[in-house]
């Protein structure tokens, strides 16, 4: 090995595998027993070796210079796969460079390469499309749409370089011809000698020797159409490409004759026409002659995800149940505005999943993945004619799904703005628990914070008392919602009357009936180690011996595994004032007692809280708080945190008095003078429940998703609510924390029992 090669490989020492072990694993490179393939690099063997991630069966590529590749490709493969890691790229596990031998060791692709399965009758359309999507995600990562690393142009995308693991997940391989280009550039043009594989090579690349990421896109388009047609893009004879099929396939697409060439097998369900069109359209766009007309790989991923979603719907139980009600859906769709246009039953179903306007554009109707109906009634349809027009007007400038737009309310005077609404639904699924939400936007969005305080006052028909919805949650569609009540539908029509007693500076779009998610909240505390945890040693902290020495009481252990088990379960350290444990990923978590944290009222009044002895606390004592503010000061020790981890901080507590005292939210600020604030609850928000079940409280919804600011009950009997979040760096340092909690309306927090403050990875 020359000096340059030795120096270059020094940085990858952790990946080196001895030639003696590789020779033994391959029975001295036995072609009959161990060879599994051959490529441009040389022959590929299988064998079991110890490597950087343990010991397993691997694929072993042995360089053969007579095949056209050599030292540059060998070094490039090591460099690329060490710097570029993704679930859809094959993993480099090691290499060997001894004497004249240059060998690369990869994870074993159990099912070999995609080209071997193109015409297989065992691959369903869903499986075929999933493999294409996997490969697209790997290539999108290499092309780096987000600019986090240097762009990599693969230069040899073909079905033979897409490998399939034991679960048929696809992974890109063979980076010996790859070329790096600058990140964050719209176009990376590189002049190079033409390379790649005939049939897959970008014609523009072959003619001009200029390379761009769109050259990879073209090659990937060839793979897509191969999978669609069930055959390779060329025939091979006497070591040469005899015939190329891509031009004929493109012509078939243009003439809308893809059904003549699409892969057909009686054992495989025919490809749905909607999915076929999406699949064929994206393949054709990739094969455009002009590079500017080709999509980027991010767009390819999105298109393939859409096609895959359709195919999965076809195979789902929900689709069969949906088909049984097809006549009903076709009937209600006759009121759609605008009229629905679709080519197949699946296309129709996809429209309903995305949402359609019914009843002349007054009702937004959709179906969720469980087949449950969702419905939103336009605020224009709900609003009583007596609504004070001087404080409101209709606006269509805020992307409302309704033609009339949203109702612009610009009054904060509760005595002046009040209005009765009547909401009449038609399409709710019977027997489903629905959350009824007001859907709106803030007029001044720059002042809005997640879960912002709203204080919306309203009264349901038949309710004697006014209800208050304090917080709003932002939705994926850019609108906000606040919960008004929950109800269980006993038929498809619900007639609901709501009196709003105060709305201000919002754009009300409509009142929505959304099926409640049945969320099972499980405690996030660490579970004891189990024998099947094969990666326990990787999760064991490097300073585990120091942790064991910190223990307040003497702990007995003799092996690393015993130490890991003890730390997972948790132990008291720092004179019993800190509880330290590990989560399921081996990240450190800890809870500080109230003695380990400085807490005070606004005026540092020592009488605001007093210590109580409480055996059920892991610290043996708690603080009973009585002020309307709670200031928390501490410095989080670096040795109690894991590096490069996002942590959430939780207040762990119990409520001694009736929880109605704590129904209003608490304002949380990062320090005394910051404008950055958010809100949390100590008692779960109470909203009315209409037609409750026999054992259900009339103001205590049971199906509420887990979100920040809403308290949760822990397995140890205590309550917790997240009050802060922070990120640790590569080198963990001491992190200061100063959090201020303040009760609204000047109410004190008498009856709040605080056990401590927990810091847990999220």
C-alpha positions in Angstrom: 0.0 0.0 0.0 1.5 3.3 -1.0 1.9 6.2 1.4 -1.0 8.2 0.0 -3.4 5.3 0.3 -2.3 4.5 3.8 -2.7 8.2 4.9 -6.1 8.5 3.3 -7.5 5.4 4.9 -6.2 6.4 8.4 -9.4 8.4 9.0 -11.5 5.3 8.4 -9.6 2.9 10.7 -12.7 2.0 12.6 -14.1 0.4 9.4 -11.0 -1.8 8.6 -11.6 -5.6 8.5 -8.7 -8.1 8.2 -8.2 -10.0 4.9 -7.8 -13.2 6.8 -11.4 -12.9 8.3 -12.9 -12.0 4.9 -11.1 -14.9 3.2 -12.4 -17.3 5.8 -16.0 -15.9 5.6 -16.0 -16.4 1.8 -14.3 -19.8 1.8 -11.4 -18.1 0.1 -13.6 -16.3 -2.4 -15.4 -19.5 -3.5 -17.4 -18.7 -6.6 -19.6 -21.8 -6.4 -20.6 -21.5 -2.8 -20.3 -17.8 -1.8 -20.6 -15.7 -5.0 -23.9 -13.8 -5.2 -23.2 -11.4 -8.1 -20.8 -9.5 -10.3 -20.7 -5.8 -11.3 -18.5 -3.1 -12.6 -16.4 -3.2 -9.4 -15.9 -6.9 -9.5 -17.4 -10.1 -8.0 -19.7 -9.9 -4.9 -19.7 -12.6 -2.2 -21.6 -13.3 1.0 -20.2 -14.2 4.3 -20.4 -13.6 8.1 -17.8 -11.2 9.6 -17.4 -8.9 12.5 -17.7 -5.2 11.5 -18.3 -1.7 12.8 -21.9 -2.5 13.9 -21.5 -6.0 15.2 -21.4 -9.4 13.5 -23.7 -10.4 10.7 -24.0 -11.8 7.2 -22.7 -9.2 4.7 -22.1 -8.5 1.0 -18.4 -8.5 0.1 -17.3 -6.7 -3.1 -13.8 -7.6 -4.3 -12.2 -5.1 -6.7 -11.2 -6.5 -10.1 -9.3 -3.8 -12.1 -10.1 -5.6 -15.3 -13.8 -4.6 -14.9 -12.9 -0.9 -15.4 -12.9 0.4 -11.8 -9.9 0.8 -9.5 -8.5 2.8 -6.6 -10.4 6.1 -7.2 -13.8 4.2 -7.2 -12.7 2.3 -4.1 -11.8 5.4 -2.2 -14.9 7.3 -3.4 -17.2 4.5 -2.2 -15.7 4.6 1.3 -15.8 8.4 1.4 -19.4 8.7 0.1 -21.0 6.1 2.3 -19.2 7.3 5.4 -20.5 10.9 4.8 -24.0 10.1 3.3 -26.2 8.0 5.6 -29.9 7.4 4.9 -32.3 4.5 5.4 -32.6 4.2 1.6 -28.8 4.0 0.9 -26.9 0.8 1.3 -24.7 0.9 4.5 -21.0 0.5 4.3 -19.9 -1.7 7.2 -16.2 -2.0 6.5 -13.4 -2.4 4.0 -10.1 -4.2 3.5 -7.0 -2.9 1.8 -4.1 -5.3 2.2 -1.5 -6.0 -0.5 -3.2 -5.9 -3.9 -6.7 -6.6 -2.4 -9.3 -3.8 -2.2 -12.6 -5.1 -0.7 -15.8 -3.3 0.4 -18.1 -4.8 3.0 -21.8 -3.8 2.9 -25.0 -4.7 4.6 -26.4 -7.8 2.8 -29.4 -7.1 0.5 -31.2 -10.4 1.1 -33.3 -10.1 -2.1 -30.6 -8.9 -4.3 -31.1 -6.2 -6.9 -34.3 -4.8 -8.4 -33.5 -5.9 -12.0 -33.8 -9.5 -10.9 -37.5 -9.0 -9.9 -38.8 -6.6 -12.6 -40.9 -9.4 -14.2 -41.7 -11.3 -11.0 -45.3 -12.3 -10.6 -44.8 -12.2 -6.8 -44.4 -8.5 -6.6 -47.8 -6.7 -6.1 -48.3 -3.2 -7.5 -48.1 -1.8 -4.0 -44.8 -3.5 -3.4 -43.4 -2.3 -6.8 -44.5 1.3 -6.1 -43.1 1.2 -2.5 -39.7 0.1 -3.8 -39.7 3.0 -6.3 -40.6 5.4 -3.5 -37.8 4.1 -1.3 -35.3 4.6 -4.1 -36.7 8.1 -4.9 -36.2 9.1 -1.2 -32.6 7.9 -1.3 -31.9 9.8 -4.4 -33.7 12.9 -3.2 -31.4 12.8 -0.1 -28.3 12.7 -2.3 -29.5 15.6 -4.3 -30.0 17.5 -1.1 -33.0 19.8 -1.5 -32.4 21.3 1.9 -28.7 22.2 1.5 -27.4 20.4 4.6 -24.6 18.7 2.8 -22.8 18.7 -0.6 -25.0 17.5 -3.4 -24.1 14.1 -4.8 -24.9 13.1 -8.4 -25.0 9.3 -8.5 -24.2 9.0 -12.3 -25.3 5.3 -12.5 -28.9 5.0 -11.4 -30.3 1.7 -12.8 -32.4 -1.1 -11.5 -29.3 -3.2 -10.9 -28.0 -0.6 -8.5 -31.2 -0.7 -6.4 -30.9 -3.4 -3.7 -33.7 -5.0 -1.7 -33.4 -6.1 1.9 -35.2 -8.9 3.7 -38.3 -6.7 4.0 -38.2 -5.6 0.3 -37.1 -2.1 1.3 -35.1 -0.5 -1.6 -31.7 1.0 -1.1 -29.4 2.8 -3.6 -25.9 1.3 -4.1 -22.7 1.6 -6.1 -21.4 5.1 -5.7 -18.1 4.5 -7.4 -19.0 6.8 -10.3 -20.7 9.5 -8.1 -19.6 13.1 -8.3 -20.0 15.8 -5.7 -21.6 19.2 -6.6 -22.1 22.3 -4.6 -25.1 22.4 -2.2 -27.8 25.1 -2.4 -27.5 25.6 -6.1 -30.4 25.4 -8.5 -28.2 23.9 -11.1 -25.0 22.1 -10.6 -23.3 21.6 -14.0 -20.2 19.4 -14.1 -18.2 18.7 -17.2 -17.0 15.1 -17.2 -16.4 12.2 -19.5 -19.6 10.3 -20.3 -20.3 7.4 -18.0 -23.2 5.4 -16.8 -25.1 2.4 -18.3 -26.5 2.3 -21.9 -30.3 2.5 -21.8 -30.3 4.5 -18.6 -28.0 7.3 -19.5 -29.3 10.8 -20.0 -29.1 11.6 -23.8 -28.1 15.1 -23.0 -25.3 13.8 -20.8 -24.1 11.4 -23.4 -24.0 14.1 -26.1 -22.6 17.1 -24.2 -20.6 15.4 -21.3 -22.3 18.0 -19.0 -23.7 16.5 -15.9 -26.5 17.8 -13.7 -28.8 16.2 -11.0 -31.4 16.0 -13.8 -29.3 13.4 -15.4 -30.0 11.2 -12.4 -33.7 12.1 -12.7 -33.7 10.8 -16.3 -32.1 7.5 -15.3 -34.6 7.1 -12.4 -37.4 7.7 -14.9 -36.1 4.7 -16.9 -36.3 2.6 -13.7 -39.9 3.7 -13.1 -41.0 2.7 -16.5 -39.2 -0.6 -16.3 -41.2 -1.4 -13.1 -44.4 -0.3 -14.8 -43.8 -2.4 -17.9 -42.3 -5.4 -16.0 -39.2 -5.7 -18.2 -35.7 -4.2 -18.5 -35.1 -1.3 -20.8 -32.9 -3.2 -23.1 -32.0 -6.6 -24.5 -28.4 -7.8 -24.2 -26.6 -10.0 -26.8 -22.9 -10.9 -27.1 -21.9 -8.5 -24.4 -23.6 -5.5 -26.1 -26.9 -3.7 -25.8 -29.0 -5.0 -28.7 -32.3 -3.1 -28.4 -33.5 -0.2 -26.3 -37.2 0.0 -25.4 -37.5 3.5 -23.8 -38.3 5.4 -27.0 -41.1 3.0 -27.8 -42.4 3.2 -24.2 -42.4 7.0 -24.4 -44.3 6.9 -27.7 -46.9 4.5 -26.2 -47.4 7.0 -23.4 -48.0 9.9 -25.8 -50.5 7.8 -27.7 -52.3 6.8 -24.5 -51.5 3.1 -25.1 -49.7 2.3 -21.9 -52.3 -0.5 -21.2 -50.7 -2.3 -24.2 -47.3 -2.5 -22.6 -48.1 -2.4 -18.8 -47.0 -5.5 -16.9 -49.9 -7.9 -16.7 -50.1 -11.1 -14.6 -53.3 -13.0 -13.7 -51.9 -13.4 -10.1 -51.6 -9.6 -9.6 -54.6 -7.3 -9.2 -54.8 -4.9 -12.2 -53.4 -1.5 -11.6 -56.1 1.1 -10.9 -56.3 3.7 -13.7 -55.9 6.7 -11.4 -52.7 5.1 -9.9 -51.5 4.1 -13.4 -51.9 7.7 -14.6 -49.9 9.1 -11.7 -47.2 6.5 -12.0 -46.9 7.0 -15.8 -47.1 10.8 -15.6 -44.2 11.1 -13.3 -42.1 8.5 -15.3 -42.7 10.5 -18.5 -41.8 13.8 -16.9 -38.5 12.3 -15.7 -37.8 11.2 -19.3 -38.4 14.7 -20.8 -35.7 15.6 -23.4 -35.2 19.0 -21.9 -33.6 18.9 -18.4 -35.5 22.0 -17.4 -38.8 20.1 -17.9 -37.9 17.3 -15.6 -39.1 17.4 -12.0 -36.7 17.4 -9.0 -36.5 14.3 -6.9 -38.5 15.9 -4.1 -41.4 16.3 -6.5 -41.0 12.7 -7.6 -41.2 11.5 -4.0 -44.5 13.4 -3.5 -46.0 12.1 -6.7 -45.1 8.5 -5.8 -46.5 8.9 -2.3 -49.8 9.9 -3.9 -49.9 6.9 -6.2 -48.9 4.6 -3.3 -51.7 6.1 -1.1 -54.3 5.1 -3.8 -53.0 1.6 -4.1 -53.0 1.1 -0.3 -56.6 2.4 -0.2 -57.5 -0.3 -2.8 -56.2 -3.0 -0.5 -57.6 -1.6 2.7 -60.7 -2.8 4.6 -61.9 0.8 4.7 -62.1 0.8 0.9 -64.3 -2.3 0.8 -66.6 -0.8 3.5 -66.6 2.5 1.5 -67.6 0.6 -1.7 -70.6 -0.9 0.2 -71.8 2.7 0.7 -70.9 3.9 -2.8 -74.5 4.7 -3.7 -74.9 6.8 -0.6 -71.8 8.8 -1.4 -72.7 9.3 -5.0 -76.1 10.6 -3.9 -74.8 13.2 -1.5 -72.1 14.2 -4.0 -74.8 15.4 -6.4 -75.0 18.6 -4.2 -71.2 19.2 -4.6 -70.2 22.7 -5.6 -68.4 22.7 -8.0 -69.5 19.3 -9.4 -67.0 16.5 -8.8 -64.8 15.1 -11.6 -63.2 11.7 -11.2 -62.2 8.8 -13.4 -62.5 5.8 -11.0 -64.0 4.7 -7.7 -60.6 5.3 -6.1 -60.4 8.8 -7.6 -63.8 9.5 -6.1 -62.8 8.2 -2.7 -59.6 10.3 -2.8 -61.7 13.4 -3.4 -63.8 12.6 -0.4 -60.7 12.0 1.7 -59.4 15.4 0.7 -62.7 17.1 1.3 -65.5 18.5 -0.9 -68.1 21.3 -0.7 -71.7 20.2 -0.5 -75.1 21.9 -0.2 -74.3 24.7 -2.6 -70.9 25.3 -1.0 -72.2 25.7 2.6 -70.9 22.4 4.0 -67.3 21.0 3.9 -67.5 17.2 3.9 -64.6 14.7 4.2 -63.9 11.1 5.3 -60.9 10.3 7.6 -58.7 7.2 7.3 -61.1 5.3 9.7 -64.0 5.9 7.3 -65.6 8.3 9.8 -67.4 11.4 8.4 -66.1 14.9 9.1 -68.2 18.0 8.5 -67.8 21.7 8.8 -70.7 24.2 8.4 -69.9 27.7 7.0 -70.2 30.4 9.7 -72.4 32.2 7.2 -74.9 29.3 7.4 -74.7 29.3 11.2 -74.9 33.0 12.0 -78.2 34.4 13.2 -79.5 37.3 11.1 -79.5 39.5 14.3 -75.7 39.5 14.5 -74.4 43.1 14.9 -73.2 44.0 11.4 -71.3 47.0 12.6 -68.7 44.8 14.3 -68.4 42.2 11.5 -68.2 41.7 7.8 -67.5 38.9 5.3 -64.1 38.5 3.8 -62.8 36.2 1.1 -59.1 37.2 1.4 -58.0 34.5 3.8 -58.1 31.2 1.9 -61.4 30.0 3.2 -62.7 26.8 1.7 -66.2 28.5 1.5 -67.1 30.8 -1.3 -68.6 33.4 1.0 -65.3 33.4 2.9 -64.9 34.0 6.7 -66.6 36.4 9.1 -64.4 39.2 10.1 -65.2 40.2 13.8 -63.4 43.4 15.0 -64.8 44.0 18.4 -63.4 43.1 21.9 -66.4 44.6 23.7 -68.2 41.5 24.9 -71.4 43.4 25.9 -71.7 44.7 22.3 -70.9 41.5 20.3 -73.0 38.5 21.0 -74.8 36.3 18.5 -76.8 33.1 18.4 -75.7 30.4 15.9 -77.6 27.4 14.8 -75.6 24.5 13.4 -77.5 21.7 11.5 -75.5 18.8 10.3 -76.6 16.1 7.9 -73.8 13.6 7.4 -72.3 12.6 10.7 -71.5 8.9 11.3 -73.8 7.4 13.9 -72.2 6.2 17.2 -69.1 8.4 16.8 -67.9 10.8 19.4 -67.3 14.2 17.8 -65.5 17.3 19.0 -67.3 20.5 18.0 -64.8 23.2 17.1 -64.9 26.8 16.1 -62.5 27.1 13.1 -61.0 30.6 12.7 -57.9 32.7 12.1 -56.4 35.5 14.2 -56.6 38.9 12.5 -53.1 39.8 13.8 -51.2 36.5 13.2 -47.8 38.0 14.1 -49.0 38.2 17.7 -50.2 34.6 17.9 -48.4 31.9 19.8 -49.0 28.2 19.8 -52.0 27.4 22.1 -52.6 31.1 22.5 -55.0 32.4 25.1 -58.5 33.0 23.5 -61.0 33.3 26.4 -64.0 32.6 24.1 -67.3 32.8 26.0 -70.3 30.8 24.8 -73.4 29.0 26.0 -75.0 25.9 24.5 -78.8 25.5 24.3 -80.1 24.1 27.5 -76.9 25.1 29.5 -77.5 27.4 32.5 -73.9 28.5 32.8 -71.5 30.1 30.4 -68.6 28.0 29.2 -65.1 29.4 28.4 -62.7 28.0 25.9 -59.3 29.4 26.8 -56.9 28.1 24.3 -56.6 27.7 20.5 -54.6 25.1 18.6 -53.2 25.6 15.1 -54.2 23.0 12.5 -52.3 21.5 9.6 -54.4 23.5 7.1 -53.2 26.9 8.6 -56.5 27.6 10.5 -57.0 27.5 14.2 -59.6 25.8 16.3 -61.0 25.9 19.8 -63.1 23.2 21.3 -66.7 24.1 22.2 -68.1 20.7 23.2 -68.2 17.0 22.5 -71.2 14.9 21.4 -71.9 11.3 20.4 -74.1 11.2 17.3 -77.0 8.8 17.5 -78.1 9.6 13.9 -76.8 11.5 11.0 -78.6 14.9 11.7 -77.6 17.1 14.7 -79.3 20.4 15.4 -77.1 22.5 17.8 -77.6 26.0 19.1 -74.7 28.1 20.4 -74.8 31.6 21.8 -71.5 33.3 21.5 -71.1 36.0 24.2 -67.8 37.4 23.1 -65.7 37.2 20.0 -63.1 39.7 18.9 -60.5 40.3 16.2 -60.8 36.9 14.6 -62.0 35.5 11.2 -64.6 32.8 11.9 -64.7 30.3 9.0 -67.1 27.7 10.4 -68.2 25.2 13.0 -66.6 21.8 12.6 -67.6 18.3 13.7 -64.4 16.3 13.9 -64.3 12.6 15.1 -62.4 12.5 18.4 -59.3 10.4 18.5 -59.4 7.7 21.1 -56.0 8.4 22.6 -54.5 6.0 25.1 -52.1 8.1 27.1 -49.2 5.9 28.3 -46.7 7.1 30.9 -43.4 8.0 29.4 -41.4 6.8 32.4 -38.6 4.3 31.7 -39.3 0.6 31.7 -36.9 -2.0 33.2 -34.4 -3.6 30.9 -35.6 -6.8 29.2 -33.5 -9.7 28.0 -34.5 -9.1 24.4 -32.9 -5.6 24.4 -30.0 -6.5 22.2 -28.7 -3.0 22.0 -28.4 -2.3 25.7 -24.6 -2.0 25.6 -24.9 0.8 23.0 -27.4 2.6 25.2 -25.3 2.4 28.3 -23.9 5.9 29.1 -20.1 6.1 28.9 -20.1 7.6 32.4 -22.2 4.8 33.9 -19.5 4.0 36.5 -19.7 7.6 37.8 -23.5 7.5 37.9 -23.4 4.3 40.0 -21.0 6.1 42.4 -23.4 9.1 42.7 -26.2 6.9 44.2 -27.4 8.1 47.5 -27.7 4.5 48.7 -25.2 1.7 48.1 -26.2 -0.3 45.0 -24.8 -3.8 44.1 -23.7 -4.6 40.6 -21.1 -6.7 39.0 -21.7 -6.4 35.2 -22.4 -3.6 32.8 -25.9 -5.1 32.1 -26.8 -5.0 35.7 -25.6 -1.4 35.9 -27.8 -0.6 32.8 -30.8 -2.2 34.4 -30.4 -0.3 37.6 -30.0 3.1 35.8 -33.0 2.3 33.6 -35.2 1.7 36.6 -33.9 4.9 38.2 -31.9 5.8 41.3 -31.6 8.7 43.7 -28.4 10.8 43.6 -27.2 14.2 44.9 -28.1 13.4 48.6 -31.5 12.1 47.5 -32.5 15.4 45.7 -32.3 14.1 42.1 -33.9 11.0 40.5 -31.8 9.9 37.5 -32.9 7.3 34.9 -32.6 6.3 31.2 -35.3 6.3 28.6 -35.8 3.5 26.0 -33.2 5.1 23.7 -30.5 5.3 26.4 -31.0 9.0 26.9 -30.6 10.5 30.4 -33.7 11.7 32.2 -33.9 13.2 35.6 -36.2 14.9 38.1 -35.1 17.6 40.6 -36.8 17.8 44.0 -38.2 21.2 45.1 -35.2 21.5 47.5 -32.9 21.2 44.5 -34.6 24.1 42.7 -35.1 27.6 43.9 -38.8 28.5 43.8 -40.4 31.7 44.9 -43.4 34.0 44.4 -43.1 37.3 42.6 -41.8 39.0 45.7 -39.6 36.1 46.9 -42.0 35.7 49.8 -40.7 32.6 51.8 -44.2 31.9 53.1 -45.6 31.3 49.6 -44.8 27.6 50.0 -43.9 25.2 52.8 -42.4 21.8 52.9 -44.7 18.8 53.6 -43.5 15.3 54.4 -45.1 12.9 51.9 -43.9 9.2 51.8 -45.5 8.6 48.4 -43.1 11.1 46.8 -39.8 9.6 45.6 -38.1 12.4 47.5 -40.1 11.8 50.7 -41.3 15.4 50.8 -43.1 18.0 48.6 -44.0 21.7 48.6 -47.5 23.1 49.2 -47.8 26.3 47.2 -50.1 29.2 48.0 -49.1 32.2 45.9 -50.5 33.3 42.5 -47.1 33.2 40.9 -44.4 30.5 40.8 -40.8 31.5 39.8 -38.5 28.6 39.1 -34.7 29.0 39.1 -32.2 26.3 38.5 -29.0 25.4 36.6 -29.3 22.0 34.9 -26.1 20.1 35.3 -24.4 18.9 32.1 -23.7 15.4 33.5 -27.5 14.8 33.9 -28.2 15.4 30.2 -27.4 13.6 26.9 -25.8 15.6 24.1 -27.6 16.6 20.9 -31.0 15.9 22.5 -34.3 17.9 22.7 -35.6 17.9 26.3 -39.0 18.9 27.7 -39.3 20.2 31.2 -42.3 19.1 33.2 -43.9 20.4 36.4 -44.8 17.2 38.5 -47.6 17.9 40.9 -51.0 17.1 42.5 -54.0 19.2 43.2 -55.3 19.0 46.8 -58.4 21.1 46.4 -61.3 20.7 43.9 -59.8 21.0 40.4 -62.3 23.7 39.3 -60.1 26.2 41.1 -57.4 25.4 38.5 -59.5 25.3 35.3 -58.1 28.6 34.0 -54.7 28.4 32.3 -51.4 29.6 33.7 -49.3 32.1 31.8 -45.7 30.8 31.3 -42.8 33.1 30.6 -39.1 32.3 30.1 -38.1 35.1 32.4 -39.6 38.1 34.2 -39.1 40.6 31.3 -39.6 38.5 28.2 -42.5 39.0 25.9 -42.4 35.3 24.9 -45.2 33.6 26.7 -47.5 30.6 26.4 -50.2 28.9 28.4 -50.6 25.6 30.3 -53.3 24.0 32.3 -53.0 22.3 35.8 -56.4 20.8 35.4 -57.6 19.4 32.1 -59.9 21.9 30.3 -63.6 21.3 30.9 -66.0 21.5 28.0 -69.7 20.4 27.8 -70.5 16.9 26.6 -73.9 16.5 24.8 -75.8 13.3 25.1 -73.1 11.7 27.3 -72.8 8.1 28.0 -74.1 6.8 31.3 -70.7 6.7 33.0 -69.4 10.0 31.4 -69.2 13.3 33.2 -71.2 16.1 31.4 -68.2 18.4 31.4 -65.2 16.1 31.1 -64.4 15.0 27.5 -62.6 11.7 27.5 -61.0 11.7 24.1 -58.5 14.6 24.0 -55.1 14.2 22.2 -51.9 14.7 24.0 -50.7 18.2 23.3 -48.3 20.6 25.1 -49.9 22.5 27.9 -52.5 19.9 28.7 -51.8 17.9 31.9 -51.5 14.1 31.9 -51.7 11.6 34.6 -48.6 9.5 35.2 -48.4 5.9 36.2 -47.0 6.9 39.6 -50.2 8.7 40.4 -48.8 12.3 40.0 -49.8 14.8 37.3 -47.4 16.4 34.9 -47.6 19.3 32.4 -44.8 20.4 30.0 -43.6 24.0 30.8 -40.4 24.3 28.7 -38.3 22.8 26.0 -34.6 23.1 25.1 -31.9 21.5 22.9 -28.5 20.3 24.1 -25.4 20.8 22.0 -22.7 18.3 20.9 -20.7 19.4 24.0 -23.3 19.5 26.8 -22.9 22.5 29.1 -24.7 23.8 32.2 -28.1 25.1 31.2 -29.8 27.9 33.2 -33.6 27.8 33.6 -35.8 30.6 34.8 -39.5 30.0 34.3 -42.3 32.1 35.6 -45.9 30.7 36.0 -48.7 33.1 36.8 -52.4 32.3 37.5 -54.9 34.4 35.5 -57.2 36.8 37.3 -54.8 37.0 40.3 -56.1 33.7 41.8 -53.7 32.0 44.1 -52.5 28.4 43.6 -53.4 27.3 47.1 -53.8 23.5 47.0 -51.0 22.9 44.5 -48.6 20.1 45.7 -45.3 20.1 43.9 -43.1 17.0 43.9 -40.4 18.3 41.5 -39.3 19.2 38.0 -38.5 16.5 35.4 -36.3 16.8 32.3 -37.1 14.2 29.7 -36.0 13.6 26.1 -38.8 14.1 23.5 
